[in-house]
Amino acid sequence: MRFHRATAALMVCAGAALATATMPASAATTPPTGNRVAVIDCTGNAQHSPGTFMLACGDGNNVLTSLRWSQWHSRSAAAEGTDMVNDCQPYCAAGHFHGYPVRVRLDTPQARTGHDGQRHFTRVTLTYPADRPADTPRVVTLNLWS
């Protein structure tokens, strides 16, 4: 009798583990519908107030880190953090990352195609209050992917 209960318990645990393993990764990061606006990461997942956000998805040579969000509203979001930028000297694979304090603003929310009820920020503005990457203006505005 004990063997059957142990086998049944093992089967329930295995089933739960399998269900969790087969759940799409986006299920954990997809925001609820409504007024919540997300930012879309490089893998297409919707995120709210991420601590890290990659700007250069193709090569990973620019990533925002240590983000501390002071606001996250339906029209905009604001954070401070560090912009880690590869100097690509003498070439990107041999380059070094340098950190620059940065203020981040997300805005221009739009409906996300193929995701009913989901809205996402489509623009990011970076403001460097002090040092900044070479040949970079103090304020940079970029369109985000969707």
QUIJOWO-V819368 format. One line per field, one symbol per residue. ss: DSSP state (a for helix, b for strand, c for the rest). burial: 1 if it has 16 or more other C-alpha atoms within 10 Angstrom, else 0. A space follows every 50 residues. Layout:
BEGIN
ss=???
burial=???
END
This chain:
BEGIN
ss=caaaaaaaaaaaaaaaaaaaaacccaaaacccccccbbbbcccccbbccc ccbbcccccccbbbbbbbbbbbcccbbbbbbbbbbbcccccaaaccbbbb bbbbbbbbbbbcccccccbbbbbbbbbcccccccccccbbbbbccc
burial=00000000000000000000000000000110000111111100111111 01111000001111101110010101111111111110000000000011 1111111010010000011111111111000110000000000101
END
